[in-house]
Amino acid sequence: MPRRPRVMSSNGIYHIILRSVNQHLIFEEDSDYQKFLYILSDCKMKYDIKVYAYCLMDNHIHLLLSAPADKLSVFFQSMGTRFVRWYNIKYMRSGHLFQDRFHSIPIESEKAFLTTMLYIHDNPVNAAMCRYPAEYRWSSFNAYYGQNNSLIDPSLADRIVGNRDTLHKFFSLATYNSTDELFASDHKKPKFFLTDEKALEIFRATTQMSSTNEVKALNKVQRNRLVCELRNKGFTEKQIARFLDISVTTVKRIIKMNP
């Protein structure tokens, strides 16, 4: 079935979502986040991109940016290729890391721009990774509160609301409320919830592995034993699938066979 043509923005502004294959962890260490931001910054200058907001989550990435229509795809191709090449060498793996095609949502109004910026910065809060957006290190939120961040162009947000103080009031008073199916499964919280950050700590302590990519060296018996052990430690089936890079169906089957 042919791909649906990408809907282009009339003003060149988009909300971009990059998701990993099978929800595989993209970022495990500070150096992973730092490398991605370095490549993003380099490609931003090369392809004449303006970045208004970003948030790097463990298995997906949000960007609010503007790009010339003829440079949007080549920008992401270049950025993704460079990061995946570095990531695969570091973690001694091969193959794809990101889903084949980035998702883009045209931002056609000032209200949509501000709402999207709010949503992006609230991602870590919605995922129970922190209490306030300012506490999260890997988003652009603090760039709007004086933090030096050469990646971010704050001028459009300031121009829309009039000044920085008014923007701060918007951040503090507004709430994001969307029924958009695109985001419906991003932050579902089970009754007992381990953030991926905490789960990664438990994974490393349990396995003595420095990276989830080392799981591929396990044989089936070892892998199945690890699935059950992580489940007993409070991991959700989806978390186990992401950490071990296997399907949720496989996780369910293993757990069912080892009650």
TIVEXNU-950417 format. One record per residue (C-alpha): x, y, z. Coordinates in pm, whole numbers, plus 32768, in hexadecimal, padded with zeros to 4 digits. Example, Ala and Ser with C-alpha at 12.3 -4.5 7.8 and 13.67 -1.06 7.14 Angstrom:
BEGIN
84CE7E3E830C
85577F9682CA
END
This chain:
BEGIN
800080008000
809B814E7F98
80F4824B80A3
8006836A80DB
80A784AF8061
813085898178
805286B681C8
812887ED81A3
8107891F827F
80B48A6881D7
81AC8B1C82BA
82B38A0B82DA
827489C4844C
8245885D84C2
8225878A85F9
830B866385B3
830485148666
841C8418863F
83D082C486D3
84BC81A08700
847D804B8664
83B77F6D8755
83D38084885B
854380298888
8601810D897A
86B1822288BB
875982CB89E2
87FB820A8AFF
891482F58B69
8953846C8B6F
8A4384468A4B
892683BD8973
885284F489AF
897F85D78981
89E385348838
8885855487AA
887386C58807
89C98701876E
895E865F8624
88108719862F
88CA8862865A
89BA8816853F
88A587B0844D
87D288DA84B6
88DF89C88439
892888FE8301
87BE88F0828A
87448A458302
865789B9840B
85C68A7C8530
857F89B6866D
847E8A48875C
845C89268851
84D587C48889
84B386AA8981
8582856C8978
84C8844E8A1F
855D82F68A4B
84B8825B8919
843183818852
848784E987FC
83B2862087D1
841F874F8709
836F889586B6
84228931858F
840D89E98447
84B3896C830C
84B689C08199
83D488C980E6
84F088418012
85D188018140
84ED875E8241
852185F381D6
869486108186
86CB86B682DA
8635858F8392
86DE849082B1
8831852C82F8
87F48555846C
876A83F68499
887B834E83CD
898F83FA8491
88FB83AD85E6
88A682428597
8A028204850A
8A9D828A864C
89A181D18729
89D78082867B
8B50809E869D
8B3880FF880D
8A4A7FE58867
8AD57EE58770
898B7EB286C0
890C7ECC855C
87CE7F2784A6
86C6803384CE
868E80F9860B
857881E4859A
8434818E84EB
845081B88373
83998300835E
83888424844F
822E84A684A0
81EC86138454
80C386EC84B7
80A1883C8408
807D895C84FF
7F9E8A5C8458
7F3B8B4B856E
7FD38C048693
7EF18B468783
7F6789F986F6
80D08A6B8715
80AF8AC38886
7FE1898C88D5
80E188AD882C
81FF895288E7
814389168A2D
810487AA89D6
8271876B897B
82F688028ABD
81F2874B8B90
825685F48B07
833B85938C2A
823686028D29
812685368C7E
8212840B8C7E
824B84348DF7
83BD84758DC1
83B785BE8E80
82C686A78F31
830087DF8E5F
838688178CFD
84A888E48D87
852F87AF8E3A
856586EC8CF7
86C187148C64
867F86A78AFF
857A879F8A89
858789098A1B
849E89878B2F
85AD8A3D8BF3
86248AF28ABA
84EE8BCA8AE8
855E8C1D8C4C
86B88CA08BFF
87808B608BD4
88828B808ABF
88168A9989A5
88958AE88849
87AB89E487B1
86708AA68803
85DD8BD38753
84EC8C6E8853
84938D9E8780
83548D1386E5
82B78CB18832
83128E0488C2
827E8EB58795
81378DF187A7
80EF8E438913
81968F97891C
82AF8F638A17
835E8E5B8AEB
829A8EA78C29
81518E638B77
81E38D1F8AEE
823F8CB38C4E
80DA8CF48CBE
805D8C1E8B9F
81448B028C07
80D38B168D70
7F5C8B308D33
7F198A668BF8
7ED588F28BF2
7EF188078ACB
7DB9873E8A80
7DAA86708944
7CF4853B88D0
7DD9851C87A3
7E1283A88769
7F7B83F0870D
7FC98430887D
7EC5834F891D
7FB9823C8983
80E7831289D8
80AE83298B4D
7FBC821E8BBB
800681D18D27
7FBE807D8DC0
7F5F80698F2E
80C680188F87
81A780F28EB4
832080E48E87
83A981FD8DB4
849A81838CA9
85AE82448D59
857681808E9C
8541803F8DD9
8692806E8D30
8739808A8E86
86927F468EF5
86EC7E9C8DAC
885D7EF28DD5
88657E868F41
87B37D3F8EEF
887C7CDC8DBC
89CA7D8A8DFE
89B17E008C95
8A117F648C3A
891B7F738B17
87D97ECB8AAC
88847E7E8962
89527D718A13
88177C9C8A34
884C7C1988D5
89707B478958
88857A7B8A37
8806792A89C9
868F78E489CD
868B78428B24
874779688BBE
866A7A638B0A
852979B88B7D
85A779AE8CE3
85F47B218CCF
84977B6D8C48
83FB7ACA8D7A
84EE7B6F8E69
84A57CCA8DDF
832F7C898DEC
834F7C2D8F5C
84097D748F99
82E47E418F1B
83387E728DAB
820C7E878CC3
81FD7D998B9B
823A7EBF8AB1
836E7F2A8B77
83FD7DCA8B6A
83C07DC089F4
84747F0B89C3
85997EB68AA3
85CD7D5C8A0D
85747DC688A9
846E7CB7887D
82FA7CC88838
81F17CEF8945
81577BAB88C0
829C7AF4890A
82A87B898A68
81427B198AAC
818F79BA8A2E
82C5799B8B0A
820C7A158C3F
80EA79288BF9
81D878028BDA
828678608D20
817278C58E14
END
